[in-house]
């Protein structure tokens, strides 16, 4: 899954369910004027393809590769055959769907009520949780597009974090130096999402190798 690849366009039908391992996918809502904002991220904790088993078949979001890496894909027919057995896969997918809904609703609330710096901290922490290192390859312009804010706002917020010694930023690369400092500056939205994923999926993490 190379960085920037479009996995699914808004209104499109998936041919596969995608299970990222080292890649991170970003689901965007696209406005009529072309503006976008991230509504959820999918990493090694989840799957792209919830619409397949909720009956909608299509989704109003565009999904792109936020962090290049690897994953598995499963043909829709095989996914649905297993889901319809009403066994472990179905129970897991329904629990993940609830966790994903929490992430989406919390993102919407965060974008409305919290500062750009708090949003950036939340986004960085959620991304770090899906990576094996503290290095992110991402430009300020792309982050601004993820959060649906002006690039100048991201530049200012990233500058504050760098001055505080929490991150180091050079063009296209962010290194998190102080995760606890990042957690201290974020809003409650990060903890809400993290706790819900842990509550719903933690008993499965050992088997999945998370």
Protein Blocks (a to p, Z undefined) as FASTA:
>chain_A
ZZhiafbdghiacfbdcddfkbccddddddfkopacdfbdcdfkbcchklmmnonopacb
dcddfbgcddddddfklmmmmmmnopmklmmmmmmmmmmmmmmmmmmmmmmmmcfklmmm
mmmmmmmmmpcbfbdcddfklmmmmnopafklmmmmmmmmmmnomaccdehiacdfblml
mmmmmcfklmmmmmmmmmmmmmmmmmnoZZ
